[in-house]
Amino acid sequence: MVQLKEDERLDYLLAENLRIIQSPSVFAFSLDAVLLAKFTYVPIQKGKIIDLCTGNAIVPLLLSTRSKAKIFGVEIQERLYDMGKRSIEYNELQEQIELVHGDVKEMPKFMGYQKFDVVTCNPPYFPVTDRGIINEKQPFAIARHELYLTLEEAIQVSGQLVKPGGKVTFVHRPGRLLDIITSMRLNNIEPKRLRFVYPKKDKDANTILVEGMKDGKKDLKIEPPLFVYDENNQYTTEVKEILYGGK
């Protein structure tokens, strides 16, 4: 039986036959992470995947249902790392998923250069323009703001970790799209797939999913839009299938 600490709870992981430890005291996984895991290319039988800014290991857990590859997750916050590690143990996935407690920027030296077939990342979204305005609880501030890792640093590290021909996948906000494309190309990652996510059909996109290939040729594919809610403010059929397996 998994050991829960303080205010933790054990939640079902949506459509999958998995459980995950969560707590209101730290940043919980969001739809963005689920969409990232769904959008990401994965090798089915073998290979190595690394998820940066893994939080409580939501992306590695979801990817494990689609791939037999070895999966690593990197998290700087000790509380989230510990929660993720215990979730992996509860689901008996220790042989496939390994978490690393450390700074993403140190991973190329620690894990090795050009060793991974796939790199995924759901990074902090908000630049730190005025540290005085960040008055959230520290775990939330670290997860949301670029206190320890900027977007450019995350992409640079991804380019160092991924093999030539390997895939790098990010989820972010549309306002950073040009920054993502520019930084990817500076690090020899060519954007190959892009998908815009909209709250509803009459709203502006609020999320993007971007996949690049290390040393890839210029050939960007814009995938069909994904709408989260329908006109009745219910999840669309596609989102229901992603979250609940179509139930």
C-alpha positions as CSV (number, residue, x, y, z in Angstrom):
1,M,0.0,0.0,0.0
2,V,1.3,3.5,-0.9
3,Q,2.3,5.8,2.0
4,L,0.4,9.1,1.8
5,K,1.9,12.1,3.6
6,E,0.3,15.2,5.1
7,D,-2.6,16.4,2.8
8,E,-1.9,13.9,-0.1
9,R,-4.6,11.9,-1.9
10,L,-4.4,9.0,-4.4
11,D,-6.3,9.9,-7.6
12,Y,-7.3,7.8,-10.5
13,L,-5.4,8.7,-13.6
14,L,-8.2,9.5,-16.0
15,A,-8.7,6.8,-18.6
16,E,-5.7,4.7,-17.6
17,N,-5.7,2.0,-15.0
18,L,-3.2,3.9,-12.9
19,R,-3.2,6.0,-9.8
20,I,-1.3,9.2,-9.0
21,I,-0.5,11.0,-5.7
22,Q,-1.6,14.6,-5.6
23,S,-1.8,17.4,-3.0
24,P,-3.4,20.8,-2.9
25,S,-0.2,22.2,-1.4
26,V,1.8,21.7,-4.6
27,F,1.1,22.2,-8.3
28,A,-1.2,19.4,-9.6
29,F,-1.1,18.2,-13.2
30,S,-3.3,20.0,-15.7
31,L,-5.0,19.2,-19.0
32,D,-1.8,20.7,-20.7
33,A,0.3,17.8,-19.4
34,V,-2.3,15.2,-20.6
35,L,-2.4,16.8,-24.0
36,L,1.4,16.8,-24.2
37,A,1.5,13.1,-23.4
38,K,-1.1,12.4,-26.0
39,F,0.5,14.6,-28.7
40,T,4.0,13.2,-28.2
41,Y,5.5,10.6,-30.6
42,V,6.8,7.6,-28.7
43,P,8.8,4.5,-29.7
44,I,6.6,1.5,-29.0
45,Q,9.0,-1.2,-28.2
46,K,12.4,0.3,-27.2
47,G,14.3,3.5,-26.8
48,K,14.8,6.2,-24.2
49,I,12.5,9.1,-23.3
50,I,13.1,11.9,-20.9
51,D,10.4,14.3,-19.5
52,L,11.7,17.6,-18.2
53,C,9.9,19.5,-15.5
54,T,8.0,16.3,-14.8
55,G,6.2,17.4,-11.6
56,N,4.6,14.4,-10.0
57,A,5.4,12.2,-13.0
58,I,2.1,12.6,-14.8
59,V,3.7,12.6,-18.3
60,P,6.0,9.5,-17.7
61,L,3.0,7.6,-16.3
62,L,0.8,8.4,-19.3
63,L,3.6,7.6,-21.8
64,S,4.2,4.2,-20.1
65,T,0.8,3.1,-21.3
66,R,1.9,3.6,-25.0
67,S,5.5,2.6,-25.0
68,K,7.8,0.0,-23.5
69,A,10.8,2.4,-23.8
70,K,12.8,3.4,-20.7
71,I,11.4,6.7,-19.4
72,F,13.1,9.3,-17.2
73,G,11.6,12.3,-15.4
74,V,13.4,15.3,-14.1
75,E,12.0,17.4,-11.3
76,I,13.8,20.1,-9.2
77,Q,11.1,20.3,-6.4
78,E,11.8,17.6,-3.8
79,R,8.2,17.3,-2.7
80,L,6.9,16.7,-6.3
81,Y,9.8,14.3,-7.0
82,D,9.0,12.3,-3.9
83,M,5.3,12.1,-4.8
84,G,6.1,11.1,-8.4
85,K,8.5,8.4,-7.2
86,R,5.9,6.9,-4.8
87,S,3.2,7.0,-7.6
88,I,5.6,5.0,-9.9
89,E,6.2,2.5,-7.1
90,Y,2.4,2.2,-6.4
91,N,1.8,1.4,-10.1
92,E,4.8,-1.1,-10.1
93,L,6.5,0.8,-12.9
94,Q,10.0,1.1,-11.3
95,E,11.6,-1.0,-14.0
96,Q,10.4,1.3,-16.7
97,I,10.2,4.8,-15.1
98,E,13.0,6.5,-13.2
99,L,12.8,9.9,-11.6
100,V,15.8,12.2,-11.2
101,H,15.8,14.9,-8.5
102,G,17.8,17.8,-9.9
103,D,18.1,20.9,-12.1
104,V,17.1,20.4,-15.7
105,K,20.1,22.5,-16.8
106,E,22.5,19.9,-15.4
107,M,20.9,16.9,-17.1
108,P,23.2,16.8,-20.2
109,K,26.2,16.4,-18.0
110,F,24.4,14.0,-15.7
111,M,22.4,11.9,-18.2
112,G,24.6,12.2,-21.3
113,Y,24.6,14.1,-24.5
114,Q,22.4,12.9,-27.5
115,K,21.2,9.8,-25.6
116,F,17.4,10.2,-25.9
117,D,15.0,9.3,-28.7
118,V,12.3,11.7,-27.3
119,V,12.4,14.7,-25.0
120,T,9.1,16.1,-23.6
121,C,8.6,19.3,-21.5
122,N,5.8,21.2,-19.9
123,P,7.9,24.1,-18.7
124,P,7.0,27.1,-16.5
125,Y,5.0,29.5,-18.7
126,F,5.6,32.9,-17.3
127,P,8.8,35.0,-17.5
128,V,10.0,36.7,-14.4
129,T,9.9,40.4,-15.2
130,D,9.3,41.5,-11.6
131,R,10.1,39.1,-8.8
132,G,8.1,41.2,-6.4
133,I,4.8,40.2,-8.1
134,I,5.4,36.5,-7.4
135,N,3.6,36.1,-4.1
136,E,2.3,32.6,-4.6
137,K,3.3,29.6,-2.5
138,Q,6.8,28.7,-3.5
139,P,5.8,25.3,-5.1
140,F,3.3,27.0,-7.4
141,A,5.7,29.9,-8.2
142,I,8.4,27.5,-9.3
143,A,6.0,25.5,-11.5
144,R,4.4,28.6,-13.1
145,H,7.3,31.1,-13.4
146,E,10.7,30.9,-15.0
147,L,12.5,31.1,-11.6
148,Y,14.9,28.2,-12.2
149,L,14.5,27.5,-15.9
150,T,13.7,29.7,-18.9
151,L,12.0,28.6,-22.1
152,E,15.3,29.1,-24.0
153,E,17.2,27.0,-21.4
154,A,14.7,24.2,-21.6
155,I,15.0,24.1,-25.4
156,Q,18.8,24.3,-25.3
157,V,18.9,21.3,-22.9
158,S,16.5,19.4,-25.0
159,G,18.7,19.9,-28.0
160,Q,21.7,18.6,-26.1
161,L,19.8,15.5,-24.8
162,V,18.1,14.3,-27.9
163,K,19.7,12.2,-30.6
164,P,20.0,13.3,-34.2
165,G,16.6,12.5,-35.7
166,G,15.0,12.3,-32.3
167,K,11.8,14.3,-31.3
168,V,11.4,17.2,-28.9
169,T,7.9,18.1,-27.8
170,F,6.7,21.1,-25.8
171,V,3.4,22.4,-24.6
172,H,3.2,26.2,-24.0
173,R,1.2,29.3,-24.7
174,P,0.6,30.8,-28.2
175,G,2.3,34.0,-27.2
176,R,5.6,32.2,-27.0
177,L,5.3,30.4,-30.4
178,L,7.9,32.6,-32.1
179,D,10.3,32.2,-29.2
180,I,9.9,28.4,-29.4
181,I,10.5,28.2,-33.1
182,T,13.4,30.6,-33.0
183,S,15.1,28.8,-30.0
184,M,14.5,25.4,-31.6
185,R,16.2,26.4,-34.8
186,L,19.1,27.9,-32.8
187,N,19.5,24.5,-31.2
188,N,19.2,22.5,-34.5
189,I,15.7,21.3,-33.7
190,E,13.4,21.8,-36.7
191,P,9.7,22.3,-35.9
192,K,7.8,19.6,-37.6
193,R,4.3,19.5,-36.1
194,L,2.1,22.3,-34.5
195,R,-1.3,22.1,-33.0
196,F,-3.4,24.9,-31.6
197,V,-5.8,24.2,-28.6
198,Y,-8.8,26.4,-28.2
199,P,-11.1,26.6,-25.1
200,K,-14.1,26.8,-27.5
201,K,-14.7,27.5,-31.2
202,D,-15.4,31.2,-30.7
203,K,-12.3,31.8,-28.5
204,D,-8.7,32.4,-29.2
205,A,-6.2,29.6,-28.8
206,N,-4.7,29.4,-25.3
207,T,-2.4,26.4,-25.7
208,I,0.0,25.1,-28.4
209,L,1.7,21.7,-28.9
210,V,4.9,21.8,-30.8
211,E,7.1,18.9,-31.9
212,G,10.6,19.3,-33.4
213,M,13.2,17.0,-34.8
214,K,16.9,17.2,-34.1
215,D,18.7,18.0,-37.4
216,G,15.3,17.6,-39.3
217,K,14.4,19.1,-42.7
218,K,12.1,22.2,-42.9
219,D,8.6,20.8,-43.3
220,L,6.1,22.1,-40.7
221,K,2.7,20.4,-40.5
222,I,-0.2,22.4,-38.9
223,E,-2.6,19.8,-37.4
224,P,-6.3,20.4,-37.1
225,P,-7.4,22.5,-34.1
226,L,-8.4,20.9,-30.8
227,F,-11.4,22.4,-29.1
228,V,-11.8,21.7,-25.4
229,Y,-15.4,22.6,-24.7
230,D,-18.5,22.5,-26.9
231,E,-21.3,25.0,-27.1
232,N,-22.9,23.5,-23.9
233,N,-19.6,24.0,-22.0
234,Q,-19.1,20.2,-21.9
235,Y,-15.9,18.5,-23.0
236,T,-15.8,17.8,-26.8
237,T,-15.8,14.2,-28.0
238,E,-12.1,14.3,-28.7
239,V,-11.2,15.7,-25.3
240,K,-13.4,13.1,-23.6
241,E,-11.6,10.3,-25.5
242,I,-8.3,11.8,-24.4
243,L,-9.3,12.1,-20.8
244,Y,-11.7,9.2,-20.2
245,G,-11.1,6.8,-23.1
246,G,-14.4,7.9,-24.8
247,K,-16.6,7.1,-21.8
